Amino acid sequence: MNEAQFLASREAGWSMLQRLCDRADVSPANLTTGELRELVRLYRQVSRDLALARTHSVNVDLIAHLNSLCARAYSQLYRTPRKPFGAALGAALASAAQTVRRRAWFVAASATIFVAGVLFAAWALRSVPEARVHLIPPMMEPVFAQWKSGQFEERSASEAIAMSGFYSSNNPFVAILSGAIAAATFGVGTAERLFSNGLILGSLASEMAGVGKLGHLLVSIAPHGVTEISGLVLSGAGGLALGWALIAPGRRSRGDALREAGHDAIVLLATSVVLMFIAAPIEGFFSFNPSVPGWAKVALALASAAGWAVFWTGYGREIEEAPLSQRPPGRA
C-alpha cells in the first residue's frame, strides 16, 4: 500500500467525519438528514480504511487515529437517545421511589437508629440529669438557649435568603457524610451519625419540655423537618446498605457486593440531597417565621407527610408491575 497516496485520497473524508462528529456532540439534531447520511457513509469508509491500515501499514499513529475516529462515529450513531426533560425527570423520580421501596429494610433500620437516639437522649436527661454535659455539645448551648426563649426574630427577605443558602449547603453535607463514611466503617460510622443526630434532637426536645415549650419546638420544626429528616434517614439507609454489603456479601466477593449495593446507595444519597434542598427554603422562609401562624405550619407538615407517603409507596409502581416487554430499557 502506498501510504502517501492513501492519505491524500482519504484525509478529506476523515476531516469531514471529524467535523460532523463535533457538531453531533452537542446534539444529533444539529445534523441535517443529508449530513446524517454522510456521517453513516464516512463511518463505513473509515471502518474499511482502518481494516486496510491494520493489514498493510505499520504506522501506529495512523491506525490509532482511524480507530479513535471509528469509535467516535460509532458512539454518535448508536448513542442512546436523550429523553425530553419531563421524561428524564419522571424516570429519576420513579427510580428514587422504587429504590426506597426496594431498600425498605435499610430505610426502616436507619429511621430506627435515629429515633433510638431521640428516645435515649430524652430518657437519659430525665433519669440522669448530670448526663447533660455529655449529651449537649458546648457549641449548641446558645442554640438551646434561643429555643428555650420561645421567640424567633423577624427575618428580612435577604436574611431569609442567606439562611436558606446556609441550610442548602450545610444540611446536604450532613446527609452525604452520613452515607459516605459507610464503606470505610462497615456501616458503623453511618449508624453513629444517625444516632448522634437523634441525640441532639432528643436533648433539645427534653430541654423544651422542661420549660413547657415542647409544642413550640414541634410546631416550628415540623414544616421542614418532615422533608429534612426524611433526607437524613435516606442517606443513612444508603450508608447502611453499603455497610451490610461488606459485612454479609454472601457468595459474592466484597467488591462485587459493594458494587451491586452501590447503585442503590447512590440513588438514596442523591435523593437525600434533593430532599435537603427542598427543605432549605421552607426552613429559611417559613418554619421560623414568627408571622406564620402555628396552624399553617402544622398544615404544611401534615400535607408534606401525606405527600411523601403517597410518593414513596406508590410512585413508579406502574413500571414495576408492567410486563418485562413493556418496560423502558434498563428497567428490570
C-alpha positions in Angstrom: 0.0 0.0 0.0 1.3 3.4 -1.0 0.7 5.3 2.3 1.2 8.7 0.8 -1.4 8.1 -1.8 -3.7 6.5 0.7 -3.5 9.6 3.0 -4.0 12.0 0.1 -7.2 10.3 -1.1 -8.8 9.7 2.3 -7.8 12.6 4.5 -10.5 14.9 3.3 -13.2 12.4 4.2 -11.7 11.8 7.7 -11.7 15.5 8.3 -15.3 15.8 7.3 -16.3 12.9 9.6 -14.4 14.7 12.4 -16.4 17.9 11.8 -19.7 16.1 11.7 -18.9 14.3 15.0 -18.0 17.7 16.5 -21.4 19.0 15.6 -23.2 15.9 16.7 -21.5 16.0 20.1 -23.7 19.0 21.1 -26.9 17.4 19.8 -27.6 15.0 16.9 -30.4 17.4 15.9 -27.6 19.8 14.7 -27.2 17.5 11.7 -29.5 17.6 8.7 -30.8 14.4 7.1 -28.2 14.7 4.4 -25.4 15.2 6.9 -26.5 12.2 8.9 -26.4 10.1 5.8 -23.0 11.4 5.0 -21.8 10.6 8.5 -23.0 7.0 8.0 -21.2 6.8 4.6 -18.0 8.2 6.0 -18.2 5.9 9.0 -18.3 2.9 6.8 -15.5 4.2 4.7 -13.3 4.9 7.7 -14.0 1.4 9.0 -12.7 0.0 5.7 -9.7 2.3 5.9 -9.0 1.1 9.4 -9.1 -2.6 8.3 -6.8 -1.8 5.4 -4.3 0.2 7.6 -4.2 -2.6 10.1 -3.5 -5.1 7.4 -0.9 -3.3 5.2 0.5 -0.5 7.4 2.9 -0.3 10.3 2.1 3.3 11.0 0.9 3.1 14.6 -0.2 6.7 14.8 -2.4 6.3 11.7 -4.0 3.2 13.0 -4.7 4.8 16.4 -6.2 7.9 14.7 -8.5 5.8 12.5 -9.5 3.6 15.4 -10.4 6.7 17.5 -12.4 8.2 14.6 -14.3 5.0 14.1 -15.1 4.7 17.8 -16.3 8.3 17.9 -18.5 8.0 14.9 -19.9 4.7 16.2 -20.8 6.3 19.5 -22.7 9.1 17.7 -24.7 6.6 15.5 -25.6 4.3 18.3 -25.9 6.7 21.3 -28.9 6.3 23.5 -31.5 9.0 22.5 -31.7 11.7 25.1 -35.0 11.8 26.9 -37.0 15.0 27.0 -36.6 16.8 30.3 -40.0 15.8 31.6 -39.5 12.1 30.8 -36.0 12.2 32.3 -37.4 13.8 35.5 -40.2 11.3 35.7 -37.7 8.4 35.3 -35.5 9.9 38.1 -38.4 10.3 40.4 -39.6 6.7 39.7 -36.1 5.4 40.3 -35.9 7.2 43.7 -39.3 5.8 44.9 -38.5 2.3 43.6 -35.2 2.3 45.3 -36.7 3.4 48.6 -39.2 0.5 48.4 -36.5 -2.0 47.3 -34.3 -0.9 50.3 -37.2 -0.6 52.8 -35.5 -2.6 55.4 -32.5 -0.3 55.4 -34.7 2.7 55.5 -36.5 1.3 58.5 -33.2 0.5 60.2 -32.0 4.0 59.6 -35.1 5.5 61.0 -35.0 3.2 64.0 -31.4 4.2 64.8 -32.3 7.9 64.6 -35.4 7.5 66.7 -33.4 5.4 69.2 -31.1 8.4 69.6 -34.0 10.7 70.2 -35.5 8.4 72.8 -32.2 7.7 74.6 -31.4 11.4 75.0 -34.9 12.1 76.4 -34.6 9.2 78.8 -31.1 10.0 79.9 -31.8 13.7 80.6 -34.9 12.7 82.6 -33.3 9.9 84.6 -29.7 11.1 84.9 -29.7 14.9 84.7 -25.9 15.1 85.1 -25.6 13.3 81.7 -26.5 16.7 80.2 -22.8 17.7 79.9 -22.2 14.6 77.8 -25.2 14.9 75.5 -25.3 18.6 74.6 -22.1 19.9 73.0 -21.0 23.3 74.4 -21.4 24.9 70.9 -25.1 24.0 71.0 -25.8 25.8 74.3 -26.6 29.2 72.6 -28.9 27.4 70.2 -30.7 25.6 73.0 -31.0 28.9 75.0 -32.5 30.6 71.9 -35.0 27.8 71.6 -36.0 27.9 75.2 -36.8 31.6 74.9 -39.6 30.7 72.7 -39.0 33.6 70.4 -37.9 34.0 66.8 -36.5 37.2 65.5 -38.2 38.6 62.4 -36.1 38.0 59.3 -35.8 40.3 56.3 -36.0 38.8 52.8 -32.2 39.0 52.5 -31.7 37.3 55.8 -34.1 34.5 54.9 -32.3 34.0 51.6 -29.0 33.9 53.4 -30.3 31.3 55.9 -31.8 29.2 53.1 -28.3 29.3 51.4 -26.7 28.1 54.7 -29.2 25.3 55.1 -28.8 24.3 51.4 -25.0 23.9 51.9 -24.9 22.5 55.5 -27.7 20.0 55.5 -26.8 18.2 52.3 -23.3 17.9 53.6 -24.6 16.2 56.8 -26.6 13.8 54.6 -23.7 12.9 52.3 -21.4 12.5 55.3 -23.8 10.1 57.0 -23.8 7.8 53.9 -20.2 8.4 52.6 -18.4 7.1 55.7 -20.2 3.7 55.5 -17.8 1.8 53.2 -14.8 2.8 55.4 -16.5 1.8 58.7 -18.7 -1.2 57.6 -21.7 1.0 58.3 -20.8 1.8 61.9 -19.9 5.4 61.1 -23.3 5.9 59.4 -25.1 4.4 62.4 -23.1 6.7 64.8 -24.0 9.8 62.7 -27.7 8.8 62.7 -27.7 8.2 66.5 -25.8 11.4 67.2 -28.4 13.5 65.2 -31.1 11.8 67.2 -29.3 12.6 70.4 -29.3 16.3 69.6 -33.0 16.4 68.7 -33.9 14.3 71.7 -31.9 16.5 74.0 -33.5 19.7 72.6 -37.0 18.2 73.0 -36.2 17.2 76.6 -35.0 20.8 77.4 -38.0 22.3 75.7 -40.4 20.0 77.6 -38.7 21.1 80.8 -39.6 24.8 80.2 -43.1 23.9 78.9 -42.3 24.7 75.2 -42.2 21.3 73.6 -45.2 22.1 71.5 -43.5 25.3 70.2 -40.5 23.1 69.2 -42.5 20.5 67.3 -44.7 23.1 65.5 -41.6 25.1 64.5 -39.5 22.2 63.1 -42.4 20.2 61.6 -42.8 22.1 58.3 -39.2 21.5 57.1 -38.5 18.6 59.4 -40.7 16.1 57.6 -38.6 16.5 54.5 -35.3 17.2 56.1 -35.4 14.2 58.5 -36.6 12.0 55.6 -33.4 13.0 53.7 -31.3 12.2 56.7 -32.9 8.8 57.0 -32.5 8.0 53.3 -28.8 9.0 53.4 -28.4 6.7 56.4 -30.2 3.9 54.5 -27.7 4.2 51.7 -24.8 4.0 54.1 -26.3 1.0 55.9 -26.8 -0.8 52.6 -23.1 -0.3 51.7 -22.1 -1.4 55.2 -24.2 -4.6 55.0 -22.8 -5.5 51.6 -19.4 -5.5 53.2 -20.5 -7.4 56.4 -22.6 -10.0 54.6 -21.6 -10.3 50.9 -23.0 -13.9 50.7 -21.4 -15.9 47.9 -20.0 -12.8 46.2 -16.7 -11.1 46.8 -17.0 -8.0 49.0 -16.0 -5.9 45.9 -18.9 -7.4 43.9 -21.4 -7.0 46.7 -20.3 -3.4 47.2 -20.7 -2.6 43.5 -24.2 -4.1 43.5 -25.3 -2.2 46.6 -23.5 1.0 45.4 -26.1 1.8 42.7 -29.0 1.9 45.1 -26.8 3.7 47.7 -26.0 6.4 45.2 -29.7 6.8 44.4 -30.6 7.1 48.1 -27.8 9.6 48.8 -28.8 11.7 45.8 -32.4 11.6 46.8 -31.5 12.7 50.3 -29.6 15.7 49.0 -32.6 16.7 46.9 -34.8 16.5 50.0 -32.4 18.7 51.9 -32.5 21.3 49.1 -36.3 21.2 49.2 -36.4 21.6 53.0 -33.9 24.5 53.0 -36.2 27.3 51.7 -39.1 26.0 53.9 -36.7 26.3 56.9 -35.4 29.7 55.8 -38.7 31.4 55.0 -41.5 29.5 56.7 -40.7 27.4 59.7 -39.0 30.1 61.9 -41.1 33.0 60.6 -42.9 34.4 63.7 -45.6 35.9 61.4 -46.7 32.5 60.2 -49.4 31.1 62.5 -48.9 27.7 64.1 -51.9 26.1 62.3 -50.3 26.9 59.0 -47.1 25.2 60.0 -48.9 22.2 61.2 -51.0 22.1 58.0 -47.9 22.2 55.8 -46.2 19.5 57.9 -49.2 17.2 57.6 -49.5 17.8 53.8 -45.8 17.1 53.4 -46.0 13.9 55.3 -49.1 12.7 53.4 -47.5 13.7 50.0 -44.2 11.9 50.7 -46.0 8.8 52.0 -48.0 8.6 48.8 -44.9 9.2 46.7 -42.7 6.6 48.4 -45.3 3.9 48.4 -46.9 4.5 45.0 -44.9 6.4 42.5 -43.4 4.3 39.7 -45.4 1.1 40.5 -46.9 1.0 37.1 -43.4 0.4 35.7 -42.6 -2.3 38.3 -45.9 -4.1 37.5 -45.7 -3.8 33.7 -44.7 -6.9 31.7 -40.9 -7.0 31.0 -41.5 -6.4 27.3 -43.3 -3.1 28.1 -40.8 -1.7 30.5 -38.4 1.1 29.4 -34.8 0.0 28.5 -32.7 -0.7 31.6 -35.7 -1.3 33.9 -35.8 -4.7 35.5 
